[in-house]
Amino acid sequence: PFYKYYCENETDWQEDFCLVGHCLLKGRRNLRRAIIPEGVTEIAADAFAGCVLLSEVHISDSVQVIGWRAFAECTGLTGLTIPQSVQVLGWRCLRGCLRLGKIELQEGVRIMEGGVFSGCRGLRNVVLPESLVHLGSWAFFECNNLVTVKIKGCLTSIGDWTFSGCSNLIRVELPPGLISIGVEAFKECLNLEEADLPPGLQVIRRRAFAGCHCLRKVNLPETLTQLQEEAFAGCWDLEKLRLPGSLKQIPERAFTGCDRLQELVLEPGLQDIGAEAFANLNCLERLIIPEGVLRLGTKSFSEDQALREVQLPESLQQIGAGAFAGCQSLKQLNLPQGGQKIGTGAWTGCIHLADEKGFIIWKQVLYGYLGRDEVPVLPSGLLGVASGAWRGNGLVKELRLPSAVQTVGWQALAEMPLLQKVFLPAGVTTLGPEPFAGCQGLLLITALGMAPERFKENSDRLAAALGFCLQPDLYRTELVSRYKSYLQAEYRQVLERAIDHNFLGVIAYMTDQKLLPAEAFEELLAYAQQAKTLEIVALLLKYRQHQLKTTDPFANLTLD
């Protein structure tokens, strides 16, 4: 080791210490008591590391730097005073000093690097001096018996994992100039009861207070602009919470699992509530989302068994999948009038919102369906279908919208794997984006108010054309001509789809209207014969006999 090299060359051993100039390089491993000589300005890295018999240390007033791991794993050390001459405590310099019960940090210490006191399970009370300007990550990590901490002075940030795992920490006094609290800084401080965050705080990073089960009160200042994911997740005893208007976004799982949260105040200024931000609450009964909020994320308020009333703002543009799923007590829901995007299963399990047939309706607009019918009969007075209203329904096979319906929102009928037939009344002239996305089994769309070109997806246009052929008398004259034009242009894929699913009515309409070109007849007839759709084959043969001119000597033959 390097210290042996110096011992044999340029070093000067003074009793128990190996010195190089003003640097104490190494102490003897069997030391029980160490008095650092005057004139030493630095205690080098690993100088006393692992000296398990060392129980008493006196640091002279000349020392300015205590190096990395200088006293690490000195398990017999019970107390230590850091004099005012010391400015830097190096990385993990006292890590793992299990019996260290008292530490006195005199004014003068400016920098405490990462992991300085990590694993010092004997520490109970700590006061950090006003001179401190940097507190590194892991500084008090898993100091299990630490009870109180007072941070004085001009410290602006608390590093990552600084007090994480301090399971007996009850009270922390934070400095007035604090700006940032690091990742998991107070995670699983199980007995921490109050977080009085100072004015001026701007950032609370991810999982900063996660798992603080006894945390009852949190004061979030008006200066807070960034709150990261899971910041207060699992704070079981948190009862009241006010989020300032300076906070534009509540991130994912920020307050999930706060079982006893009874009062939630969201100030105007908030714009986005992330996925599962307030999931699994059990005591919140009333929720008011302020004006200005644009999005509720996936499962943002899901599984709140006590929630009874929700008021949503007119500014709201998107309600995520499962946003209120499992809120079994929810009875009153004030929804904005607009074209919000509503995700799959936003109201799943909200049994008190639905009528006796399972429909969730607000101001004559359908927002969801909790029934189990394969062919549900919708109320006749319905005027619209909200975005995502049927999205993700895995039971419904056929859907007929009432004649008064005029609007169908974004992905209103999306992701319905068993859906085969849809009837849209004449009042529906446009559909929201991706209305049938994921409906792989959809075969027929009867859209009395829409021409085929109004459907953006080719599969939807084809389904609409098939639906038209089966009930052409229901359509207005101008739409009939546009569907005929489509059928003439796309006759091949229309007829092949009709043959595949044995839609005899489609073939009957196209032959009756003479929309089947002679040059493609034989190929389509062979396709029908291969598919063994005998009724369609018979219809095509009849069409050839009566409508097509041919020199085929077998043209007069029939199936008889």
Beta strands, then each sheet from edge to edge (+ up, - down):
strand 1: 12-14
strand 2: 17-20
strand 3: 23-27
strand 4: 33-35
strand 5: 42-43
strand 6: 56-58
strand 7: 65-66
strand 8: 79-82
strand 9: 88-89
strand 10: 102-105
strand 11: 111-112
strand 12: 125-128
strand 13: 134-135
strand 14: 148-151
strand 15: 157-158
strand 16: 171-173
strand 17: 180-181
strand 18: 194-196
strand 19: 203-204
strand 20: 217-219
strand 21: 226-227
strand 22: 240-243
strand 23: 249-250
strand 24: 263-266
strand 25: 272-273
strand 26: 286-288
strand 27: 295-296
strand 28: 309-311
strand 29: 318-319
strand 30: 332-334
strand 31: 341-342
strand 32: 359-362
strand 33: 365-369
strand 34: 384-385
strand 35: 398-400
strand 36: 407-408
strand 37: 421-424
strand 38: 444-447
sheet 1: 1+ 2- 3+ 5+ 7+ 9+ 11+ 13+
sheet 2: 4+ 6+
sheet 3: 8+ 10+
sheet 4: 12+ 14+ 16+
sheet 5: 15+ 17+ 19+ 21+
sheet 6: 18+ 20+
sheet 7: 22+ 24+
sheet 8: 23+ 25+ 27+ 29+ 31+
sheet 9: 26+ 28+ 30+
sheet 10: 32+ 33- 34- 36-
sheet 11: 35+ 37+ 38+
end
